[in-house]
Amino acid sequence: MKMHLLSGGRLRLRRSVYYPGAPREETIELPISCALLKHPQGNVLFDTGCHPSVSVDAEARWGTMARVMVPVFTAEDSVVHQLKLASLGPDDIDVVICSHLHPDHCGCNVFFPKAAVLAQASEVAAARAENGPAQGYLPIEWDHPNLLDGVEGQRDVFGDGRITLLPMPGHTPGMMIAHVVLDRDGPFVLASDAAAVRAHIDQRYAPRNTWNTELALAAIEELARMEQGGATILLGHDDAQWRSLRTGAAHYE
């Protein structure tokens, strides 16, 4: 199995969202990471990042949310265009895994109508709730016919231990990570926003954009335990880590 790490876009937001104590006016630019897993039984995409149109007119698609997280990328840096670096196109994707249903993580779902889209049932319920849009769930990004809402708890995607989905609520009610086992490069954990930046693990704190702080801290502790066990934690939005990784056409296996 091969793993390509692909860009899902890039955002500018207040630094204090992730780093407490930062001046309110200070901003930071952060990557959005997606992972393509070329498994013998199918091509799997973990998170789909931002829709390419938000790179041109974010407010048209996101409304006022575009003032809180500002896209700073070109359409070519969205995952639907990045797939070509791994010699694939949208129709080659068999499974899309949604860590959660915020627009910077599922924005390109619409481009994969042939794929089965997996999300935790609790996350779909949160998105479908009356206050869903107010909680950051935009139907235009996640509400598509191929969304499956039947993932309850842990799931081994292909039944061979290579890609295992694990519920890790905290950032959102149905936050989900993936434990990935590669033959050469070993185990990886695709953490998404369960641990967005390195400081969350090193300093054991939850960021400001957290649904449930107690659960988020428990998730961070579990990720730290997995790291101590030998897994490489791939953070959701850590710029320093992103720049140190093999991305695009380069891959892990």
C-alpha positions in Angstrom: 0.0 0.0 0.0 1.2 3.5 -0.8 0.3 6.7 0.9 0.4 10.1 -0.8 0.0 13.2 1.3 -1.8 15.8 -0.8 -2.7 19.5 -0.3 -6.3 20.3 0.6 -5.7 24.0 0.5 -4.3 26.6 3.0 -6.0 28.9 5.5 -5.3 32.1 7.3 -6.9 32.5 10.8 -6.2 34.0 14.1 -3.2 32.4 15.8 -5.1 32.4 19.1 -7.4 29.7 17.8 -4.6 27.2 18.1 -2.1 28.9 20.4 -3.6 30.4 23.6 -2.2 33.7 24.7 -1.4 34.9 21.2 -2.3 38.5 20.4 -5.9 38.7 19.1 -4.8 40.5 15.9 -2.0 38.0 15.1 -2.7 35.6 12.2 -1.2 32.4 11.1 -1.3 30.4 7.8 -1.8 26.7 8.0 -2.0 23.8 5.6 -4.9 21.4 5.2 -3.6 17.9 4.7 -5.3 15.0 2.9 -4.1 11.5 2.5 -4.5 9.2 -0.5 -4.1 5.5 0.3 -3.5 3.2 -2.6 -4.7 -0.1 -1.1 -4.9 -3.3 -3.2 -8.7 -3.3 -2.8 -9.3 0.3 -3.7 -8.1 3.9 -3.6 -9.0 5.7 -0.4 -9.0 9.4 0.3 -8.9 10.6 3.9 -10.4 14.1 4.0 -10.9 16.2 0.8 -9.9 19.7 2.0 -11.5 22.9 0.6 -13.6 23.2 -2.5 -11.4 24.9 -5.2 -13.9 27.8 -5.7 -13.2 29.2 -2.2 -9.7 30.1 -3.4 -11.5 32.7 -5.6 -14.6 33.7 -3.7 -14.9 32.0 -0.3 -17.8 34.1 0.9 -20.0 32.9 -2.0 -19.7 29.3 -0.7 -19.0 29.7 3.0 -20.8 32.9 3.9 -19.5 34.7 7.0 -17.3 31.7 7.9 -14.9 33.0 5.2 -14.1 35.9 7.5 -13.0 33.5 10.3 -10.8 31.2 8.1 -9.6 32.9 5.0 -8.4 30.7 2.1 -4.9 31.5 0.8 -4.3 29.1 -2.0 -5.0 28.6 -5.7 -7.5 26.1 -7.1 -4.6 23.9 -8.2 -3.7 23.3 -4.6 -7.1 21.7 -3.9 -7.0 17.9 -3.6 -9.2 17.3 -6.7 -6.4 18.8 -8.7 -3.6 17.3 -6.6 -4.7 13.8 -7.4 -2.9 14.0 -10.7 0.4 14.1 -8.8 -0.4 10.5 -7.8 -1.5 9.6 -11.3 -5.2 9.4 -10.4 -8.4 11.3 -11.1 -11.6 11.8 -9.2 -13.3 8.7 -10.7 -10.4 6.5 -9.4 -11.4 7.1 -5.8 -13.4 4.3 -4.3 -13.7 5.4 -0.7 -13.7 8.9 0.9 -13.2 9.0 4.6 -14.4 12.1 6.4 -12.5 12.8 9.6 -15.4 15.3 10.3 -17.7 17.4 8.2 -16.3 21.0 8.5 -15.9 22.7 5.1 -12.1 22.7 5.1 -12.1 18.9 5.4 -15.0 17.7 3.1 -15.1 20.5 0.6 -14.2 18.4 -2.4 -16.5 15.5 -1.6 -18.8 16.6 -4.4 -16.2 15.6 -6.9 -16.3 12.0 -5.9 -19.9 10.8 -6.7 -18.7 7.2 -7.4 -17.0 6.8 -4.0 -18.5 5.6 -0.8 -18.2 8.4 1.7 -17.7 7.3 5.3 -18.3 9.5 8.3 -19.2 8.6 11.9 -23.0 8.5 12.4 -22.7 10.9 15.3 -20.9 13.4 13.0 -23.7 13.2 10.4 -26.3 13.6 13.1 -24.5 16.8 14.3 -24.3 18.1 10.8 -28.0 17.4 10.2 -29.1 19.0 13.5 -31.1 22.2 13.4 -28.1 24.2 14.6 -25.7 22.4 12.3 -24.8 25.5 10.1 -24.2 27.5 13.2 -21.7 24.8 14.4 -19.8 25.1 11.1 -21.6 22.4 9.1 -22.5 23.7 5.6 -24.8 21.3 3.7 -23.3 22.4 0.4 -20.1 20.7 1.4 -21.3 17.5 3.1 -24.9 16.7 2.1 -24.5 14.5 -1.0 -26.3 11.3 -2.1 -23.3 9.0 -1.5 -22.8 10.0 2.2 -23.0 6.9 4.4 -24.0 7.6 8.0 -23.6 4.0 9.2 -20.1 4.1 10.7 -20.5 3.3 14.4 -17.3 3.3 16.4 -14.2 1.5 15.0 -14.1 0.1 11.5 -11.4 -1.8 9.6 -12.0 -0.5 6.1 -10.8 -3.6 4.2 -10.6 -6.1 7.0 -6.9 -6.5 6.9 -5.7 -4.1 9.5 -4.2 -1.7 7.0 -6.7 1.2 7.4 -8.6 1.3 10.7 -11.0 4.1 11.5 -11.2 5.1 15.2 -13.8 7.5 16.7 -12.0 10.3 18.6 -14.7 12.9 19.5 -13.7 16.2 21.0 -13.1 18.7 18.2 -16.6 17.7 16.9 -19.1 15.0 18.1 -18.0 12.5 15.5 -14.4 13.3 14.9 -12.6 10.3 13.4 -9.0 9.4 12.8 -7.4 6.6 10.8 -4.6 4.3 11.8 -2.7 3.3 8.7 -0.1 0.5 8.6 2.5 0.6 5.8 5.0 -2.2 5.1 8.2 -0.1 4.8 7.4 3.1 6.7 5.4 1.6 9.5 2.3 2.8 11.3 0.8 6.3 10.8 -2.1 8.0 12.5 -4.1 10.5 10.4 -5.1 12.8 13.2 -6.9 15.6 11.4 -8.3 18.0 13.9 -8.0 15.6 16.8 -4.5 17.2 17.0 -4.2 20.1 14.6 -0.7 21.3 15.6 2.2 19.8 17.4 1.7 21.9 20.5 -1.6 20.2 21.3 0.2 16.9 21.9 3.4 18.3 23.4 1.6 20.7 25.8 -1.6 18.7 26.3 -4.2 21.4 25.6 -7.3 21.7 23.3 -7.6 24.5 20.8 -10.3 27.2 21.1 -12.4 25.7 18.2 -13.3 22.6 20.3 -16.8 21.2 20.8 -16.0 19.3 24.0 -12.8 20.1 25.8 -12.7 17.0 28.1 -13.1 14.6 25.2 -10.6 16.6 23.1 -8.0 16.3 25.9 -8.7 12.5 26.1 -8.2 12.3 22.4 -4.9 14.1 22.6 -3.8 11.7 25.4 -4.7 8.7 23.2 -2.7 10.2 20.3 0.3 10.7 22.5 0.0 7.0 23.6 -0.1 5.9 20.0 2.9 8.0 19.2 4.8 6.5 22.1 3.9 3.1 20.7 5.7 3.9 17.5 3.1 5.5 15.2 3.9 8.7 13.3 1.1 11.2 14.0 0.2 13.2 11.0 -1.3 16.5 12.3 -4.2 18.3 10.6 -2.8 21.7 10.2 0.9 21.9 11.3 2.9 23.9 8.9 6.3 22.8 10.2 5.4 19.2 10.0 3.8 19.6 6.5 7.1 21.1 5.2 9.1 18.2 6.5 6.9 15.4 4.9 7.0 13.8 1.5 4.0 15.3 -0.3 2.5 15.2 -3.7 4.1 12.7 -6.1 6.5 11.5 -3.4 4.9 8.8 -1.2 5.2 6.5 1.8 4.8 2.7 1.5 
